[in-house]
Amino acid sequence: MLEIYLSRNTSRNQKLLSFCDSHGISYSCKEVSHLSREELLRLFTKSSDCFTLLSPSLQRFKGHREMKLSELVTVVLRKPEQNLRLPLVVCEDKVYPDMSLEEVRTFLPRSQKVVSFREHLFKDLVT
């Protein structure tokens, strides 16, 4: 099951959730505004580089040797809607930041991907 932290872009959220619903992908939505310190740290640990989850405006902190992780977490939690690259999708031990509709297709079962590919291939051959 996917955990999805949604952005303020309701159109993008709706398309993402509709795609999941129509393809039988199970998910649960999380409120990013209620993100706790522990949850944010859990997201960081599931990423090879926690800065991939952060908005470009926070990339400047990557080179700060004096900044502690706890300070960075405090900065992110002040405005998580602005400081995280939403929507974030968590699947098992991996976090996918700034998830697009094209990228969410990676969560389709292989059998569905094969059927979809064949349908598109056949349609291209007929036309």
Phi and psi in radians as a Rosetta constraint file:
Dihedral C 1 N 2 CA 2 C 2 CIRCULARHARMONIC -1.515 0.35
Dihedral N 2 CA 2 C 2 N 3 CIRCULARHARMONIC 2.550 0.35
Dihedral C 2 N 3 CA 3 C 3 CIRCULARHARMONIC -1.874 0.35
Dihedral N 3 CA 3 C 3 N 4 CIRCULARHARMONIC 2.207 0.35
Dihedral C 3 N 4 CA 4 C 4 CIRCULARHARMONIC -2.097 0.35
Dihedral N 4 CA 4 C 4 N 5 CIRCULARHARMONIC 2.132 0.35
Dihedral C 4 N 5 CA 5 C 5 CIRCULARHARMONIC -1.722 0.35
Dihedral N 5 CA 5 C 5 N 6 CIRCULARHARMONIC 1.979 0.35
Dihedral C 5 N 6 CA 6 C 6 CIRCULARHARMONIC -1.488 0.35
Dihedral N 6 CA 6 C 6 N 7 CIRCULARHARMONIC 2.720 0.35
Dihedral C 6 N 7 CA 7 C 7 CIRCULARHARMONIC -1.645 0.35
Dihedral N 7 CA 7 C 7 N 8 CIRCULARHARMONIC -3.098 0.35
Dihedral C 7 N 8 CA 8 C 8 CIRCULARHARMONIC -1.445 0.35
Dihedral N 8 CA 8 C 8 N 9 CIRCULARHARMONIC -0.137 0.35
Dihedral C 8 N 9 CA 9 C 9 CIRCULARHARMONIC -1.391 0.35
Dihedral N 9 CA 9 C 9 N 10 CIRCULARHARMONIC 1.615 0.35
Dihedral C 9 N 10 CA 10 C 10 CIRCULARHARMONIC -1.131 0.35
Dihedral N 10 CA 10 C 10 N 11 CIRCULARHARMONIC -0.576 0.35
Dihedral C 10 N 11 CA 11 C 11 CIRCULARHARMONIC -1.105 0.35
Dihedral N 11 CA 11 C 11 N 12 CIRCULARHARMONIC -0.820 0.35
Dihedral C 11 N 12 CA 12 C 12 CIRCULARHARMONIC -1.120 0.35
Dihedral N 12 CA 12 C 12 N 13 CIRCULARHARMONIC -0.729 0.35
Dihedral C 12 N 13 CA 13 C 13 CIRCULARHARMONIC -1.040 0.35
Dihedral N 13 CA 13 C 13 N 14 CIRCULARHARMONIC -0.822 0.35
Dihedral C 13 N 14 CA 14 C 14 CIRCULARHARMONIC -1.079 0.35
Dihedral N 14 CA 14 C 14 N 15 CIRCULARHARMONIC -0.750 0.35
Dihedral C 14 N 15 CA 15 C 15 CIRCULARHARMONIC -1.100 0.35
Dihedral N 15 CA 15 C 15 N 16 CIRCULARHARMONIC -0.738 0.35
Dihedral C 15 N 16 CA 16 C 16 CIRCULARHARMONIC -1.110 0.35
Dihedral N 16 CA 16 C 16 N 17 CIRCULARHARMONIC -0.839 0.35
Dihedral C 16 N 17 CA 17 C 17 CIRCULARHARMONIC -1.198 0.35
Dihedral N 17 CA 17 C 17 N 18 CIRCULARHARMONIC -0.651 0.35
Dihedral C 17 N 18 CA 18 C 18 CIRCULARHARMONIC -1.103 0.35
Dihedral N 18 CA 18 C 18 N 19 CIRCULARHARMONIC -0.720 0.35
Dihedral C 18 N 19 CA 19 C 19 CIRCULARHARMONIC -1.066 0.35
Dihedral N 19 CA 19 C 19 N 20 CIRCULARHARMONIC -0.809 0.35
Dihedral C 19 N 20 CA 20 C 20 CIRCULARHARMONIC -1.065 0.35
Dihedral N 20 CA 20 C 20 N 21 CIRCULARHARMONIC -0.783 0.35
Dihedral C 20 N 21 CA 21 C 21 CIRCULARHARMONIC -1.092 0.35
Dihedral N 21 CA 21 C 21 N 22 CIRCULARHARMONIC -0.813 0.35
Dihedral C 21 N 22 CA 22 C 22 CIRCULARHARMONIC -1.221 0.35
Dihedral N 22 CA 22 C 22 N 23 CIRCULARHARMONIC -0.359 0.35
Dihedral C 22 N 23 CA 23 C 23 CIRCULARHARMONIC -1.893 0.35
Dihedral N 23 CA 23 C 23 N 24 CIRCULARHARMONIC 0.169 0.35
Dihedral C 23 N 24 CA 24 C 24 CIRCULARHARMONIC 1.221 0.35
Dihedral N 24 CA 24 C 24 N 25 CIRCULARHARMONIC 0.457 0.35
Dihedral C 24 N 25 CA 25 C 25 CIRCULARHARMONIC -1.517 0.35
Dihedral N 25 CA 25 C 25 N 26 CIRCULARHARMONIC 2.081 0.35
Dihedral C 25 N 26 CA 26 C 26 CIRCULARHARMONIC -1.406 0.35
Dihedral N 26 CA 26 C 26 N 27 CIRCULARHARMONIC 2.462 0.35
Dihedral C 26 N 27 CA 27 C 27 CIRCULARHARMONIC -2.679 0.35
Dihedral N 27 CA 27 C 27 N 28 CIRCULARHARMONIC 2.860 0.35
Dihedral C 27 N 28 CA 28 C 28 CIRCULARHARMONIC -2.321 0.35
Dihedral N 28 CA 28 C 28 N 29 CIRCULARHARMONIC 2.425 0.35
Dihedral C 28 N 29 CA 29 C 29 CIRCULARHARMONIC -1.611 0.35
Dihedral N 29 CA 29 C 29 N 30 CIRCULARHARMONIC 2.447 0.35
Dihedral C 29 N 30 CA 30 C 30 CIRCULARHARMONIC -2.089 0.35
Dihedral N 30 CA 30 C 30 N 31 CIRCULARHARMONIC 2.488 0.35
Dihedral C 30 N 31 CA 31 C 31 CIRCULARHARMONIC -1.460 0.35
Dihedral N 31 CA 31 C 31 N 32 CIRCULARHARMONIC 2.014 0.35
Dihedral C 31 N 32 CA 32 C 32 CIRCULARHARMONIC -1.197 0.35
Dihedral N 32 CA 32 C 32 N 33 CIRCULARHARMONIC -0.446 0.35
Dihedral C 32 N 33 CA 33 C 33 CIRCULARHARMONIC -1.222 0.35
Dihedral N 33 CA 33 C 33 N 34 CIRCULARHARMONIC -0.335 0.35
Dihedral C 33 N 34 CA 34 C 34 CIRCULARHARMONIC -1.795 0.35
Dihedral N 34 CA 34 C 34 N 35 CIRCULARHARMONIC 0.290 0.35
Dihedral C 34 N 35 CA 35 C 35 CIRCULARHARMONIC -1.129 0.35
Dihedral N 35 CA 35 C 35 N 36 CIRCULARHARMONIC 2.214 0.35
Dihedral C 35 N 36 CA 36 C 36 CIRCULARHARMONIC -1.590 0.35
Dihedral N 36 CA 36 C 36 N 37 CIRCULARHARMONIC 2.895 0.35
Dihedral C 36 N 37 CA 37 C 37 CIRCULARHARMONIC -1.016 0.35
Dihedral N 37 CA 37 C 37 N 38 CIRCULARHARMONIC -0.755 0.35
Dihedral C 37 N 38 CA 38 C 38 CIRCULARHARMONIC -1.145 0.35
Dihedral N 38 CA 38 C 38 N 39 CIRCULARHARMONIC -0.721 0.35
Dihedral C 38 N 39 CA 39 C 39 CIRCULARHARMONIC -1.134 0.35
Dihedral N 39 CA 39 C 39 N 40 CIRCULARHARMONIC -0.723 0.35
Dihedral C 39 N 40 CA 40 C 40 CIRCULARHARMONIC -1.108 0.35
Dihedral N 40 CA 40 C 40 N 41 CIRCULARHARMONIC -0.739 0.35
Dihedral C 40 N 41 CA 41 C 41 CIRCULARHARMONIC -1.107 0.35
Dihedral N 41 CA 41 C 41 N 42 CIRCULARHARMONIC -0.654 0.35
Dihedral C 41 N 42 CA 42 C 42 CIRCULARHARMONIC -1.100 0.35
Dihedral N 42 CA 42 C 42 N 43 CIRCULARHARMONIC -0.725 0.35
Dihedral C 42 N 43 CA 43 C 43 CIRCULARHARMONIC -1.099 0.35
Dihedral N 43 CA 43 C 43 N 44 CIRCULARHARMONIC -0.744 0.35
Dihedral C 43 N 44 CA 44 C 44 CIRCULARHARMONIC -1.050 0.35
Dihedral N 44 CA 44 C 44 N 45 CIRCULARHARMONIC -0.712 0.35
Dihedral C 44 N 45 CA 45 C 45 CIRCULARHARMONIC -1.215 0.35
Dihedral N 45 CA 45 C 45 N 46 CIRCULARHARMONIC -0.390 0.35
Dihedral C 45 N 46 CA 46 C 46 CIRCULARHARMONIC -1.521 0.35
Dihedral N 46 CA 46 C 46 N 47 CIRCULARHARMONIC 0.038 0.35
Dihedral C 46 N 47 CA 47 C 47 CIRCULARHARMONIC -2.014 0.35
Dihedral N 47 CA 47 C 47 N 48 CIRCULARHARMONIC 2.513 0.35
Dihedral C 47 N 48 CA 48 C 48 CIRCULARHARMONIC -1.245 0.35
Dihedral N 48 CA 48 C 48 N 49 CIRCULARHARMONIC -0.447 0.35
Dihedral C 48 N 49 CA 49 C 49 CIRCULARHARMONIC -2.519 0.35
Dihedral N 49 CA 49 C 49 N 50 CIRCULARHARMONIC 1.944 0.35
Dihedral C 49 N 50 CA 50 C 50 CIRCULARHARMONIC -1.044 0.35
Dihedral N 50 CA 50 C 50 N 51 CIRCULARHARMONIC -0.383 0.35
Dihedral C 50 N 51 CA 51 C 51 CIRCULARHARMONIC -1.245 0.35
Dihedral N 51 CA 51 C 51 N 52 CIRCULARHARMONIC -0.302 0.35
Dihedral C 51 N 52 CA 52 C 52 CIRCULARHARMONIC -1.177 0.35
Dihedral N 52 CA 52 C 52 N 53 CIRCULARHARMONIC -0.371 0.35
Dihedral C 52 N 53 CA 53 C 53 CIRCULARHARMONIC -1.505 0.35
Dihedral N 53 CA 53 C 53 N 54 CIRCULARHARMONIC -0.237 0.35
Dihedral C 53 N 54 CA 54 C 54 CIRCULARHARMONIC -1.678 0.35
Dihedral N 54 CA 54 C 54 N 55 CIRCULARHARMONIC 2.646 0.35
Dihedral C 54 N 55 CA 55 C 55 CIRCULARHARMONIC -1.134 0.35
Dihedral N 55 CA 55 C 55 N 56 CIRCULARHARMONIC 2.740 0.35
Dihedral C 55 N 56 CA 56 C 56 CIRCULARHARMONIC -0.984 0.35
Dihedral N 56 CA 56 C 56 N 57 CIRCULARHARMONIC -0.522 0.35
Dihedral C 56 N 57 CA 57 C 57 CIRCULARHARMONIC -1.132 0.35
Dihedral N 57 CA 57 C 57 N 58 CIRCULARHARMONIC -0.375 0.35
Dihedral C 57 N 58 CA 58 C 58 CIRCULARHARMONIC -1.673 0.35
Dihedral N 58 CA 58 C 58 N 59 CIRCULARHARMONIC -0.040 0.35
Dihedral C 58 N 59 CA 59 C 59 CIRCULARHARMONIC -1.104 0.35
Dihedral N 59 CA 59 C 59 N 60 CIRCULARHARMONIC -0.414 0.35
Dihedral C 59 N 60 CA 60 C 60 CIRCULARHARMONIC -1.089 0.35
Dihedral N 60 CA 60 C 60 N 61 CIRCULARHARMONIC -0.387 0.35
Dihedral C 60 N 61 CA 61 C 61 CIRCULARHARMONIC -1.386 0.35
Dihedral N 61 CA 61 C 61 N 62 CIRCULARHARMONIC -0.187 0.35
Dihedral C 61 N 62 CA 62 C 62 CIRCULARHARMONIC -1.068 0.35
Dihedral N 62 CA 62 C 62 N 63 CIRCULARHARMONIC -0.623 0.35
Dihedral C 62 N 63 CA 63 C 63 CIRCULARHARMONIC -1.529 0.35
Dihedral N 63 CA 63 C 63 N 64 CIRCULARHARMONIC -0.064 0.35
Dihedral C 63 N 64 CA 64 C 64 CIRCULARHARMONIC -1.339 0.35
Dihedral N 64 CA 64 C 64 N 65 CIRCULARHARMONIC 1.852 0.35
Dihedral C 64 N 65 CA 65 C 65 CIRCULARHARMONIC -1.294 0.35
Dihedral N 65 CA 65 C 65 N 66 CIRCULARHARMONIC -0.456 0.35
Dihedral C 65 N 66 CA 66 C 66 CIRCULARHARMONIC -1.440 0.35
Dihedral N 66 CA 66 C 66 N 67 CIRCULARHARMONIC -0.334 0.35
Dihedral C 66 N 67 CA 67 C 67 CIRCULARHARMONIC -1.324 0.35
Dihedral N 67 CA 67 C 67 N 68 CIRCULARHARMONIC 2.279 0.35
Dihedral C 67 N 68 CA 68 C 68 CIRCULARHARMONIC -1.501 0.35
Dihedral N 68 CA 68 C 68 N 69 CIRCULARHARMONIC 2.738 0.35
Dihedral C 68 N 69 CA 69 C 69 CIRCULARHARMONIC -1.043 0.35
Dihedral N 69 CA 69 C 69 N 70 CIRCULARHARMONIC -0.697 0.35
Dihedral C 69 N 70 CA 70 C 70 CIRCULARHARMONIC -1.078 0.35
Dihedral N 70 CA 70 C 70 N 71 CIRCULARHARMONIC -0.607 0.35
Dihedral C 70 N 71 CA 71 C 71 CIRCULARHARMONIC -1.206 0.35
Dihedral N 71 CA 71 C 71 N 72 CIRCULARHARMONIC -0.711 0.35
Dihedral C 71 N 72 CA 72 C 72 CIRCULARHARMONIC -1.104 0.35
Dihedral N 72 CA 72 C 72 N 73 CIRCULARHARMONIC -0.757 0.35
Dihedral C 72 N 73 CA 73 C 73 CIRCULARHARMONIC -1.054 0.35
Dihedral N 73 CA 73 C 73 N 74 CIRCULARHARMONIC -0.732 0.35
Dihedral C 73 N 74 CA 74 C 74 CIRCULARHARMONIC -1.075 0.35
Dihedral N 74 CA 74 C 74 N 75 CIRCULARHARMONIC -0.754 0.35
Dihedral C 74 N 75 CA 75 C 75 CIRCULARHARMONIC -1.079 0.35
Dihedral N 75 CA 75 C 75 N 76 CIRCULARHARMONIC -0.804 0.35
Dihedral C 75 N 76 CA 76 C 76 CIRCULARHARMONIC -1.104 0.35
Dihedral N 76 CA 76 C 76 N 77 CIRCULARHARMONIC -0.742 0.35
Dihedral C 76 N 77 CA 77 C 77 CIRCULARHARMONIC -1.281 0.35
Dihedral N 77 CA 77 C 77 N 78 CIRCULARHARMONIC -0.244 0.35
Dihedral C 77 N 78 CA 78 C 78 CIRCULARHARMONIC -1.080 0.35
Dihedral N 78 CA 78 C 78 N 79 CIRCULARHARMONIC -0.778 0.35
Dihedral C 78 N 79 CA 79 C 79 CIRCULARHARMONIC -2.479 0.35
Dihedral N 79 CA 79 C 79 N 80 CIRCULARHARMONIC 1.297 0.35
Dihedral C 79 N 80 CA 80 C 80 CIRCULARHARMONIC -1.086 0.35
Dihedral N 80 CA 80 C 80 N 81 CIRCULARHARMONIC -0.507 0.35
Dihedral C 80 N 81 CA 81 C 81 CIRCULARHARMONIC -1.118 0.35
Dihedral N 81 CA 81 C 81 N 82 CIRCULARHARMONIC -0.550 0.35
Dihedral C 81 N 82 CA 82 C 82 CIRCULARHARMONIC -1.632 0.35
Dihedral N 82 CA 82 C 82 N 83 CIRCULARHARMONIC -0.497 0.35
Dihedral C 82 N 83 CA 83 C 83 CIRCULARHARMONIC -1.612 0.35
Dihedral N 83 CA 83 C 83 N 84 CIRCULARHARMONIC -0.210 0.35
Dihedral C 83 N 84 CA 84 C 84 CIRCULARHARMONIC -1.912 0.35
Dihedral N 84 CA 84 C 84 N 85 CIRCULARHARMONIC 2.610 0.35
Dihedral C 84 N 85 CA 85 C 85 CIRCULARHARMONIC -1.479 0.35
Dihedral N 85 CA 85 C 85 N 86 CIRCULARHARMONIC 1.567 0.35
Dihedral C 85 N 86 CA 86 C 86 CIRCULARHARMONIC -1.626 0.35
Dihedral N 86 CA 86 C 86 N 87 CIRCULARHARMONIC 2.708 0.35
Dihedral C 86 N 87 CA 87 C 87 CIRCULARHARMONIC -1.309 0.35
Dihedral N 87 CA 87 C 87 N 88 CIRCULARHARMONIC 2.483 0.35
Dihedral C 87 N 88 CA 88 C 88 CIRCULARHARMONIC -1.731 0.35
Dihedral N 88 CA 88 C 88 N 89 CIRCULARHARMONIC 2.361 0.35
Dihedral C 88 N 89 CA 89 C 89 CIRCULARHARMONIC -2.089 0.35
Dihedral N 89 CA 89 C 89 N 90 CIRCULARHARMONIC 2.259 0.35
Dihedral C 89 N 90 CA 90 C 90 CIRCULARHARMONIC -1.954 0.35
Dihedral N 90 CA 90 C 90 N 91 CIRCULARHARMONIC 2.184 0.35
Dihedral C 90 N 91 CA 91 C 91 CIRCULARHARMONIC -2.306 0.35
Dihedral N 91 CA 91 C 91 N 92 CIRCULARHARMONIC 1.955 0.35
Dihedral C 91 N 92 CA 92 C 92 CIRCULARHARMONIC 0.950 0.35
Dihedral N 92 CA 92 C 92 N 93 CIRCULARHARMONIC -1.951 0.35
Dihedral C 92 N 93 CA 93 C 93 CIRCULARHARMONIC -1.867 0.35
Dihedral N 93 CA 93 C 93 N 94 CIRCULARHARMONIC 0.458 0.35
Dihedral C 93 N 94 CA 94 C 94 CIRCULARHARMONIC -2.380 0.35
Dihedral N 94 CA 94 C 94 N 95 CIRCULARHARMONIC 2.522 0.35
Dihedral C 94 N 95 CA 95 C 95 CIRCULARHARMONIC -2.022 0.35
Dihedral N 95 CA 95 C 95 N 96 CIRCULARHARMONIC 2.323 0.35
Dihedral C 95 N 96 CA 96 C 96 CIRCULARHARMONIC -2.003 0.35
Dihedral N 96 CA 96 C 96 N 97 CIRCULARHARMONIC 1.877 0.35
Dihedral C 96 N 97 CA 97 C 97 CIRCULARHARMONIC -1.442 0.35
Dihedral N 97 CA 97 C 97 N 98 CIRCULARHARMONIC 2.682 0.35
Dihedral C 97 N 98 CA 98 C 98 CIRCULARHARMONIC 0.920 0.35
Dihedral N 98 CA 98 C 98 N 99 CIRCULARHARMONIC 0.878 0.35
Dihedral C 98 N 99 CA 99 C 99 CIRCULARHARMONIC -1.175 0.35
Dihedral N 99 CA 99 C 99 N 100 CIRCULARHARMONIC 2.226 0.35
Dihedral C 99 N 100 CA 100 C 100 CIRCULARHARMONIC -1.773 0.35
Dihedral N 100 CA 100 C 100 N 101 CIRCULARHARMONIC 2.949 0.35
Dihedral C 100 N 101 CA 101 C 101 CIRCULARHARMONIC -1.122 0.35
Dihedral N 101 CA 101 C 101 N 102 CIRCULARHARMONIC -0.628 0.35
Dihedral C 101 N 102 CA 102 C 102 CIRCULARHARMONIC -1.176 0.35
Dihedral N 102 CA 102 C 102 N 103 CIRCULARHARMONIC -0.677 0.35
Dihedral C 102 N 103 CA 103 C 103 CIRCULARHARMONIC -1.262 0.35
Dihedral N 103 CA 103 C 103 N 104 CIRCULARHARMONIC -0.511 0.35
Dihedral C 103 N 104 CA 104 C 104 CIRCULARHARMONIC -1.168 0.35
Dihedral N 104 CA 104 C 104 N 105 CIRCULARHARMONIC -0.301 0.35
Dihedral C 104 N 105 CA 105 C 105 CIRCULARHARMONIC -1.087 0.35
Dihedral N 105 CA 105 C 105 N 106 CIRCULARHARMONIC -0.354 0.35
Dihedral C 105 N 106 CA 106 C 106 CIRCULARHARMONIC -1.105 0.35
Dihedral N 106 CA 106 C 106 N 107 CIRCULARHARMONIC -0.334 0.35
Dihedral C 106 N 107 CA 107 C 107 CIRCULARHARMONIC -1.582 0.35
Dihedral N 107 CA 107 C 107 N 108 CIRCULARHARMONIC 0.008 0.35
Dihedral C 107 N 108 CA 108 C 108 CIRCULARHARMONIC -1.246 0.35
Dihedral N 108 CA 108 C 108 N 109 CIRCULARHARMONIC 2.501 0.35
Dihedral C 108 N 109 CA 109 C 109 CIRCULARHARMONIC -1.090 0.35
Dihedral N 109 CA 109 C 109 N 110 CIRCULARHARMONIC 2.590 0.35
Dihedral C 109 N 110 CA 110 C 110 CIRCULARHARMONIC -0.950 0.35
Dihedral N 110 CA 110 C 110 N 111 CIRCULARHARMONIC -0.710 0.35
Dihedral C 110 N 111 CA 111 C 111 CIRCULARHARMONIC -1.051 0.35
Dihedral N 111 CA 111 C 111 N 112 CIRCULARHARMONIC -0.677 0.35
Dihedral C 111 N 112 CA 112 C 112 CIRCULARHARMONIC -1.193 0.35
Dihedral N 112 CA 112 C 112 N 113 CIRCULARHARMONIC -0.640 0.35
Dihedral C 112 N 113 CA 113 C 113 CIRCULARHARMONIC -1.120 0.35
Dihedral N 113 CA 113 C 113 N 114 CIRCULARHARMONIC -0.712 0.35
Dihedral C 113 N 114 CA 114 C 114 CIRCULARHARMONIC -1.132 0.35
Dihedral N 114 CA 114 C 114 N 115 CIRCULARHARMONIC -0.790 0.35
Dihedral C 114 N 115 CA 115 C 115 CIRCULARHARMONIC -1.083 0.35
Dihedral N 115 CA 115 C 115 N 116 CIRCULARHARMONIC -0.789 0.35
Dihedral C 115 N 116 CA 116 C 116 CIRCULARHARMONIC -1.089 0.35
Dihedral N 116 CA 116 C 116 N 117 CIRCULARHARMONIC -0.752 0.35
Dihedral C 116 N 117 CA 117 C 117 CIRCULARHARMONIC -1.068 0.35
Dihedral N 117 CA 117 C 117 N 118 CIRCULARHARMONIC -0.788 0.35
Dihedral C 117 N 118 CA 118 C 118 CIRCULARHARMONIC -1.122 0.35
Dihedral N 118 CA 118 C 118 N 119 CIRCULARHARMONIC -0.694 0.35
Dihedral C 118 N 119 CA 119 C 119 CIRCULARHARMONIC -1.077 0.35
Dihedral N 119 CA 119 C 119 N 120 CIRCULARHARMONIC -0.780 0.35
Dihedral C 119 N 120 CA 120 C 120 CIRCULARHARMONIC -1.175 0.35
Dihedral N 120 CA 120 C 120 N 121 CIRCULARHARMONIC -0.698 0.35
Dihedral C 120 N 121 CA 121 C 121 CIRCULARHARMONIC -1.114 0.35
Dihedral N 121 CA 121 C 121 N 122 CIRCULARHARMONIC -0.784 0.35
Dihedral C 121 N 122 CA 122 C 122 CIRCULARHARMONIC -1.132 0.35
Dihedral N 122 CA 122 C 122 N 123 CIRCULARHARMONIC -0.716 0.35
Dihedral C 122 N 123 CA 123 C 123 CIRCULARHARMONIC -1.081 0.35
Dihedral N 123 CA 123 C 123 N 124 CIRCULARHARMONIC -0.704 0.35
Dihedral C 123 N 124 CA 124 C 124 CIRCULARHARMONIC -1.161 0.35
Dihedral N 124 CA 124 C 124 N 125 CIRCULARHARMONIC -0.605 0.35
Dihedral C 124 N 125 CA 125 C 125 CIRCULARHARMONIC -1.251 0.35
Dihedral N 125 CA 125 C 125 N 126 CIRCULARHARMONIC -0.607 0.35
Dihedral C 125 N 126 CA 126 C 126 CIRCULARHARMONIC -1.276 0.35
Dihedral N 126 CA 126 C 126 N 127 CIRCULARHARMONIC -0.653 0.35
